[in-house]
């Protein structure tokens, strides 16, 4: 039904709803206070749409609901509508008195006699010039003071105060009379000043007086620095600060100094309009640009090209932002536009549209018997294909635009050597290499044996020599030494002469064989390193430096070796040779002893490597382990 409720006073509320029924005979209205139970408050006739509820308690929250009725039936309850009745009218204040009379202000105080007021209205009557009371100010709830600075010197004023809330106004307080005194300053110098638009600090005004006085500016861009808080006495000097004027119009302000007026005129600022950045570079696809305007004047932005649209900030005043939308560039040359903000230009440079045509793949090798083949063109431009050789015929579209699949037929190559040609489309090219047609019943020539590189840590690299002009590729097989089972591990394309076998295990010996194949058969195979190749694990060289003393300060280093096999290990204690490595405090003549951890028995010892190895043997071990030379 869309039930709503509206507070009208401290004792009445208006509830309204939409009558969406056509066959009701009346409406039942119920009400409850917050946290209470619903009670029926009235039964209304059919077609009613509002009800004024009276007799409410002030400052109380009420909740209403309503439903349609007819004999023997009722509708569902409506939504709930909540109101809070207004407080009762407030009591009037009392004991209004004048507590301060000066030349430029009168201060009032009164007693608060209400608990429900929203605030107080202060009214004044000018007894010197005549006239009735007028409202001069309003204060919030519970405030009991007011300072009237809108008075003239040597004048009499009457005041009265009353409280207010939603329910109405209180009675007036008693009247209080205030009398301002004469102005305390005899003269000031200068009485006026003109300053530049920029901020200034050294502005002084001389004062002639024998009383206390105040310096009060009438605008926020004039700031009194001395006397402190603007409260001076006698012939004390006034100094003030003028804030920068960023507007292009001059402005005026004043400082009241003990009843004397010091006028300040500040010059207008120079016009400023800066657009940042001054230029932009945009991709071919277009995009969005944001410009920052720093200004103190009104401005209007315009574009001199249709492909640059101002979507936001076409006009403004002072600082602002301009949003530009750049369309994509359909032409094959870059283009330039300008956005003018008043007489300041922002230049937009957009990259040219780039046509491209790419063949994928860029080359393929086909068998000598020929057949139908294809490749892919990726393009955003028109293109035309040329048949580059009499033995190749393009059977798909010769020309087109955009992406396409190019199909072509190659005749058998009866030559005893391969042949090659290039299909071109714009800047793209696809190279077709055809092997020599095989002689019927004859397999290709086998390759010559090569070598296996076992110095790598990522696998075994085998190489061979290609002796065939019309192979389709090579078959690579592998076996573990002393086993008869050969495993085909790869087939590589024609003209390949190497293969890296990464699927090998350290510590095993392998033998490879390579054969050539085409449509008519497979050649005999050639063995590569038939004695087997051992894939060596990467050797580890560990080293450390430490202080070595005597007695309990000798150096003891340990390491563990696990496994069941045999391992050759070199342990060194290096001394004078470290001088060449720029190490200070080296041992002059170290000796080394090796002990078993489990038995604590000495395994080996020496004082000079020459006692156990010749120079050539030492060099060989150092080369295998990566240790630096001691000889």
Residue pairs with C-beta under 8 A, 6 or more apart in sequence:
1 17
1 18
1 19
1 20
1 66
1 68
1 78
1 79
2 17
2 18
2 78
2 79
3 15
3 16
3 17
3 64
3 65
3 66
3 78
3 79
3 80
3 81
4 15
4 16
4 17
4 81
5 13
5 14
5 15
5 16
5 62
5 64
5 81
5 82
5 83
6 13
6 14
6 15
6 16
6 83
7 13
7 83
7 84
7 85
7 86
7 166
8 14
8 52
9 85
9 86
9 166
9 167
10 56
10 58
10 59
10 85
10 86
10 87
10 88
10 89
10 166
10 167
11 54
11 55
11 56
11 57
11 58
11 85
12 52
12 53
12 54
12 56
12 85
13 52
13 53
13 56
13 62
13 64
13 83
13 85
14 50
14 51
14 52
14 53
15 29
15 50
15 51
15 52
15 53
15 64
15 66
15 81
16 49
16 50
17 27
17 49
17 50
17 66
17 78
18 49
19 47
19 48
19 49
21 68
21 75
23 70
24 46
24 68
24 69
24 70
24 75
25 46
25 69
25 70
25 71
26 43
26 44
26 45
26 46
26 48
26 68
26 69
26 70
27 43
27 44
27 45
27 46
27 48
27 66
27 67
27 68
27 69
28 40
28 43
28 44
28 66
28 67
28 69
28 74
29 40
29 41
29 42
29 43
29 44
29 51
29 64
29 65
29 66
30 38
30 39
30 40
30 41
30 64
30 65
30 66
31 38
31 39
31 41
31 53
31 62
31 63
31 64
32 38
32 39
32 62
32 63
33 60
33 61
33 62
33 63
34 61
34 62
34 63
38 65
41 53
42 51
43 69
44 51
53 62
53 64
56 62
56 85
57 85
58 85
58 86
58 87
58 88
58 116
58 167
59 84
59 85
59 86
59 87
59 88
59 116
60 84
60 85
61 82
61 83
61 84
62 82
62 83
62 84
62 85
63 80
63 81
63 82
64 80
64 81
64 82
64 83
65 77
65 78
65 79
65 80
65 81
66 77
66 78
67 74
67 75
67 76
67 77
67 78
68 74
68 75
69 75
86 165
86 166
86 167
87 116
87 165
87 166
87 167
88 116
88 167
89 165
89 167
89 168
89 169
89 170
90 114
90 116
90 117
90 163
90 164
90 165
90 167
90 170
91 113
91 114
91 163
91 170
92 113
92 114
92 162
92 163
92 170
92 171
92 172
92 173
93 110
93 111
93 112
93 113
93 114
93 120
93 144
93 161
93 162
93 163
93 170
93 173
94 110
94 111
94 113
94 173
94 174
95 110
95 111
95 173
95 174
96 108
96 109
96 110
96 159
96 160
96 161
96 173
96 174
96 175
96 176
97 108
97 109
97 110
97 176
98 106
98 107
98 108
98 159
98 176
98 177
98 178
99 107
99 108
99 109
100 106
100 107
100 147
101 178
101 179
101 180
101 181
102 180
102 181
103 153
103 154
103 180
103 181
103 182
103 183
103 184
103 213
103 258
103 259
104 149
104 151
104 153
104 180
104 183
104 214
104 216
104 256
104 259
105 147
105 148
105 149
105 151
106 147
106 148
106 151
106 157
106 159
106 178
106 180
107 145
107 146
107 147
107 148
108 122
108 145
108 146
108 147
108 148
108 159
108 161
108 176
108 178
109 144
109 145
110 120
110 144
110 161
110 173
111 144
112 142
112 144
114 163
114 170
116 165
117 141
117 163
117 164
117 165
117 170
118 140
118 141
118 163
118 164
118 165
118 166
119 138
119 139
119 140
119 141
119 143
119 163
119 164
120 138
120 139
120 143
120 146
120 161
120 162
120 163
120 164
121 135
121 137
121 138
121 161
121 162
121 164
121 169
122 135
122 136
122 137
122 138
122 139
122 146
122 148
122 159
122 161
123 133
123 134
123 135
123 136
123 159
123 160
123 161
123 162
124 133
124 134
124 136
124 148
124 150
124 157
124 158
124 159
125 131
125 132
125 133
125 134
125 157
125 158
125 159
126 155
126 157
127 155
127 156
127 157
127 158
127 177
128 152
128 155
128 156
128 157
129 155
133 158
133 160
136 148
136 150
137 146
137 148
139 145
139 146
146 161
148 157
148 159
148 178
149 216
151 157
151 178
151 180
152 180
153 180
153 181
153 182
153 183
153 259
154 180
154 181
154 182
155 179
155 180
156 177
156 178
156 179
156 180
157 177
157 178
157 179
157 180
158 175
158 176
158 177
158 178
159 175
159 176
159 177
159 178
160 172
160 173
160 174
160 175
160 176
161 172
161 173
162 169
162 170
162 171
162 172
162 173
163 169
163 170
164 170
183 258
183 259
183 260
184 209
184 210
184 211
184 212
184 213
184 258
184 259
185 207
185 208
185 209
185 211
185 213
185 257
185 258
185 259
185 260
186 208
186 209
187 208
187 260
188 205
188 206
188 207
188 208
188 238
188 257
188 258
188 260
188 262
189 205
189 206
190 205
190 262
191 260
191 261
191 262
191 263
192 262
192 263
192 264
192 265
193 203
193 262
193 263
193 264
193 265
194 264
194 265
194 266
194 267
195 203
195 242
195 264
195 265
195 266
195 267
196 266
196 267
197 244
197 245
197 246
197 266
197 267
197 268
197 269
197 270
198 244
199 241
199 242
199 243
199 244
200 241
200 242
201 225
201 241
202 239
203 239
203 240
203 241
203 242
203 264
204 237
204 238
204 239
205 215
205 237
205 238
205 239
205 240
205 255
205 257
205 262
206 235
206 237
207 213
207 232
207 234
207 235
207 236
207 237
207 238
207 257
207 258
208 235
209 232
209 233
209 234
209 235
209 258
210 234
211 233
211 234
211 258
212 231
212 232
212 233
213 231
213 232
213 233
213 257
213 258
213 259
214 230
214 231
214 232
214 256
214 257
214 258
215 224
215 227
215 230
215 232
215 238
215 240
215 255
215 256
215 257
215 258
216 224
216 230
216 255
216 256
217 223
217 224
217 240
217 253
217 254
217 255
217 256
218 253
218 254
218 255
218 256
219 251
219 253
219 254
221 242
221 243
221 245
221 251
221 253
221 266
222 240
222 241
222 242
222 243
222 253
222 254
222 255
222 264
223 240
223 241
223 242
223 243
224 230
224 238
224 239
224 240
224 255
225 239
225 240
225 241
226 236
226 237
226 238
226 239
227 233
227 236
227 238
232 238
232 257
232 258
238 255
238 257
238 262
240 255
242 264
242 266
244 269
245 251
245 266
245 267
245 268
245 269
246 269
246 272
246 296
247 268
247 269
247 296
248 268
248 269
248 270
248 271
248 296
248 297
249 268
250 265
250 266
250 267
250 268
251 265
251 266
251 268
252 263
252 264
252 265
252 266
253 263
253 264
253 266
254 261
254 262
254 263
254 264
255 261
255 262
255 264
256 262
269 296
271 296
271 297
272 294
272 295
272 296
272 297
273 293
273 294
273 295
273 297
273 299
273 341
273 342
273 343
273 344
274 293
274 294
274 295
274 344
275 291
275 292
275 293
275 322
275 341
275 344
275 345
275 346
276 291
276 292
276 294
277 291
277 346
278 345
278 346
278 347
279 346
279 347
279 348
279 349
280 289
280 346
280 347
280 348
280 349
281 349
281 350
281 351
282 289
282 326
282 348
282 349
282 350
282 351
283 350
283 351
284 328
284 329
284 350
284 351
284 352
284 353
284 354
285 328
286 307
286 325
286 326
286 327
286 328
286 329
286 350
287 326
288 323
288 324
288 325
288 326
289 323
289 324
289 326
289 348
290 321
290 322
290 323
290 324
291 301
291 313
291 321
291 322
291 323
291 324
291 339
291 341
291 346
292 319
292 321
293 299
293 313
293 316
293 319
293 320
293 321
293 322
293 341
294 319
295 316
295 317
295 318
295 319
295 320
296 318
297 317
297 318
297 342
298 315
298 316
298 317
299 315
299 316
299 317
299 320
299 341
299 342
300 314
300 315
300 341
300 342
301 310
301 313
301 314
301 315
301 322
301 339
301 340
301 341
302 310
302 314
302 339
302 340
303 309
303 310
303 324
303 337
303 338
303 339
303 340
304 337
304 338
304 339
304 340
305 335
305 337
305 338
305 348
306 327
307 326
307 327
307 329
307 335
307 337
307 350
308 324
308 325
308 326
308 327
308 337
308 339
308 348
309 324
309 325
309 326
309 327
310 322
310 323
310 324
310 339
311 323
311 324
311 325
312 321
312 322
312 323
313 320
313 321
313 322
313 323
314 322
316 322
322 339
322 341
324 339
324 348
326 348
326 350
328 353
329 335
329 350
329 351
329 352
329 353
330 353
331 352
331 353
332 352
332 353
332 354
332 355
333 352
334 349
334 350
334 351
334 352
335 349
335 350
335 352
336 347
336 348
336 349
336 350
337 347
337 348
337 350
338 345
338 346
338 347
338 348
339 345
339 346
339 348
340 346
355 379
355 380
355 381
355 426
356 378
356 379
356 380
356 381
356 427
357 377
357 378
357 379
357 381
357 383
357 425
357 426
357 427
357 428
358 377
358 378
358 379
358 428
359 375
359 376
359 377
359 406
359 423
359 425
359 428
359 429
359 430
360 375
360 376
360 377
360 378
361 375
361 430
362 429
362 430
362 431
363 430
363 431
363 432
363 433
364 373
364 375
364 430
364 431
364 432
364 433
365 433
365 434
365 435
365 493
365 494
365 495
366 373
366 410
366 432
366 433
366 434
366 435
367 434
367 435
367 472
367 518
367 519
368 412
368 413
368 434
368 435
368 436
368 437
368 438
368 470
368 518
369 412
369 437
369 438
369 519
370 391
370 409
370 410
370 411
370 412
370 413
370 434
371 409
371 410
372 395
372 407
372 408
372 409
372 410
373 407
373 408
373 409
373 410
373 432
374 396
374 405
374 406
374 407
374 408
375 405
375 406
375 423
375 430
376 403
376 404
376 405
376 406
377 383
377 403
377 404
377 405
377 406
377 425
377 428
378 403
379 401
379 402
379 403
379 404
379 425
379 426
379 428
380 402
381 401
381 426
382 399
382 400
382 401
383 399
383 400
383 401
383 404
383 425
383 426
383 428
384 398
384 399
384 425
385 394
385 398
385 399
385 406
385 423
385 424
385 425
386 423
386 424
387 393
387 394
388 421
388 422
388 423
388 424
389 419
389 421
391 410
391 411
391 413
391 419
391 421
391 434
392 408
392 409
392 410
392 411
392 421
392 423
392 432
393 408
393 409
394 406
394 407
394 408
394 423
395 407
395 408
395 409
396 404
396 405
396 406
396 407
396 408
397 404
406 423
406 425
406 430
408 423
408 432
410 432
410 434
412 437
413 419
413 434
413 435
413 436
413 437
414 437
415 436
415 437
416 436
416 469
416 470
417 436
417 469
418 433
418 434
418 435
418 436
418 469
418 470
419 433
419 434
420 431
420 432
420 433
420 434
421 431
421 432
422 429
422 430
422 431
422 432
423 429
423 430
423 432
424 430
435 469
435 470
435 471
435 472
435 494
435 518
436 469
436 470
437 470
438 444
438 470
438 518
438 519
438 520
439 520
440 520
441 520
442 520
442 521
443 516
443 517
443 518
443 520
443 521
443 522
443 523
444 468
444 470
444 471
444 516
444 517
444 518
444 520
444 521
444 523
445 467
445 468
445 516
445 523
446 467
446 468
446 515
446 516
446 523
446 524
446 525
446 526
447 464
447 465
447 466
447 467
447 468
447 474
447 514
447 515
447 516
447 523
447 526
448 464
448 465
448 467
448 526
449 464
449 526
449 527
449 528
450 462
450 463
450 464
450 465
450 497
450 514
450 526
450 528
451 462
451 463
451 528
451 529
452 460
452 461
452 462
452 512
452 528
452 529
452 533
453 460
453 461
453 462
453 463
454 460
454 533
454 534
454 535
454 536
456 500
457 538
458 500
458 502
459 500
459 501
459 502
459 503
459 504
459 535
460 500
460 501
460 504
460 510
460 512
460 533
460 535
461 498
461 499
461 500
461 501
462 476
462 498
462 499
462 501
462 512
462 514
462 528
462 529
463 497
463 498
464 474
464 497
464 498
464 514
464 526
464 528
465 497
466 474
466 494
466 495
466 496
466 497
466 516
467 516
468 494
468 516
468 518
468 523
470 518
471 494
471 516
471 517
471 518
471 523
472 493
472 494
472 517
472 518
472 519
473 491
473 492
473 493
473 494
473 496
473 516
473 517
474 491
474 492
474 494
474 496
474 499
474 514
474 515
474 516
474 517
475 488
475 490
475 491
475 514
475 515
475 516
475 517
475 522
475 525
476 488
476 489
476 490
476 491
476 492
476 499
476 501
476 512
476 513
476 514
477 486
477 487
477 488
477 489
477 512
477 513
477 514
477 515
477 525
478 486
478 487
478 489
478 501
478 510
478 511
478 512
479 485
479 486
479 487
479 510
479 511
480 508
480 509
480 510
481 508
481 509
481 510
481 511
481 531
481 532
486 513
489 501
489 503
490 499
490 501
491 517
492 499
501 510
501 512
504 510
504 535
505 535
506 535
506 536
506 537
507 534
507 535
507 537
508 534
508 535
509 532
509 533
509 534
510 532
510 533
510 535
511 527
511 528
511 529
511 530
511 531
511 532
511 533
512 527
512 528
512 529
513 525
513 526
513 527
513 528
514 525
514 526
514 528
515 522
515 523
515 524
515 525
515 526
516 522
516 523
517 523
539 624
539 625
539 626
541 625
541 626
541 627
542 559
544 557
545 583
546 555
546 557
547 553
547 555
548 554
548 555
548 587
548 590
558 597
560 597
561 567
561 569
570 621
570 625
570 627
571 592
571 594
572 592
572 609
572 627
572 630
573 587
573 590
573 591
573 592
574 586
574 590
574 630
575 586
575 587
575 588
575 589
575 590
576 586
576 587
576 588
576 589
577 628
577 630
578 586
579 586
581 628
589 607
591 605
591 606
591 607
592 605
592 606
593 602
593 604
593 605
594 602
594 603
594 604
594 605
595 601
595 602
595 603
596 603
606 612
609 618
609 630
613 621
615 631
618 630
618 631
619 629
619 631
621 627
622 628
622 629
622 630
